[in-house]
Amino acid sequence: ASVESKLISVVSRDLMNSGRFQVASRNQLPQQPSQPAQINWNMWSSLGTEYMLVGSVVPTAPNSGKYNVTFQLVSQLGNQALTGRVFKNVSSQQFVALGHTIADYIYQTITGQRGYFTTKLAYIDVSHPYDLRRAQYSLIVSDYDGQNPQVLLRQKRNPLASPVWSADGSKLAYVSYVNGRMAVYTIELRTGKRTLVANYPGINSSPAFDPVSKILAVALSKAKNSATTQLYLTKPKANGIVKQLTYSGTNTSPAFSPSGKSVAFTSTRGGQPQIYMMRINDLSAKRLTFSGTQNFDPKFTPDGKYIIFMHQATRGGSIEIAKLNLQTNKITTLTKGPVDKSPSIAPNGNMIIYTKTHSNGSLGLAMVSLDGSIHINLPAVGSAVNIQSPAWSPFLG
């Protein structure tokens, strides 16, 4: 395929993935203009085209492998160029990243919201999950859609779990099992440097970064044979506990509010797992969910208006991704199950990524929009058998 078609396919896929655009395929086009003056809008009326992307990909020199890329987004209204850019000396290896960047410009220009196509995803890829001797766990950072995976960490037999991003996108916290013991670590993306954060007897799990400070919340049992975990705030160094947050029931899956002043979490203090929210300064907690058998794994939307979580309406029934409106307390299910797990929200708040269980039992990545109207299955990546715990990065750069 030509370098142009590589670029066009990335931009098209991004815009289609957002669920907000319909993109005409090249073989539908009545003309192929490269600048605004060449567009004859009358020829496009049957397609209902409102915007057109025109531009050029020109080699800087014969066989240089480098290109100058220009684009303009043109509106049918007045044939106006709404945005445009020139990118010089781009190598063909950079075309996927460039396509994501161009899609961001288009998305922001048309919707008024920042695009998320240049953000990243962290997830765990498990190969041979049911074979203890051959099982291999990889911590992956990829493009937002799971493509272009880069392995940060790989280990045999010892599971990896629960990656989460720091607020500045420079590091991840995650859970690793070593010699049969769980511990929480951070890893710097640029250097690969790892730091041990929590390594107490028993369970060390569910890290979450405070969006404002550098503090982490974690769930710890602090006892070898206990499954009862409490929540603690800790500094990102070995066993640097700052404050205990919970004292009764089993408490896990902390998630900070955008201000960093509150934490949502899962607790069994009322019997079944339900979602609670606590103010960190005075530890006052209130229960947020009352309907359904169990509700767990809460995440705040970036505007703080909703909590996205895993919802099971009836005992033994489907597990779905749902949202809770924090003003009205109304719960709306967004997916259909049978087992949808580990929701994570785009930094602009519009899309939620999660793992979906397919009919053959494999786990793949899927997306749903915050309003529930858009459902996308992402193409298979990695071992394509078992993708776990996707975590969407903040805006980067």
Secondary structure, 3 states (H helix, E strand, C coil): CCHHHHHHHHHHHHHHHCCCCCCCCHHHCCCCCCCHHHCCHHHHHHHCCCEEEEEEEEECCCCCCEEEEEEEEEECHHHEEEEEEEEEEEEHHHHHHHHHHHHHHHHHHHHCCCCCCCCEEEEEEEECCCCCCCCEEEEEEEECCCCCCEEEEEEECCCEEEEEECCCCCEEEEEEEECCEEEEEEEECCCCCEEEEECCCCCEEEEEECCCCCCEEEEECCCCCCCCCEEEEEECCCCEEEEECCCCCCEEEEEECCCCCEEEEEECCCCCCEEEEEECCCCCEEECCCCCCEEEEEEECCCCCEEEEEEECCCCCCEEEEEEECCCCCEEECCCCCEEEEEEECCCCCEEEEEEECCCCCEEEEEEECCCCCEEECCCCCCCCEEEEEEECCCCC
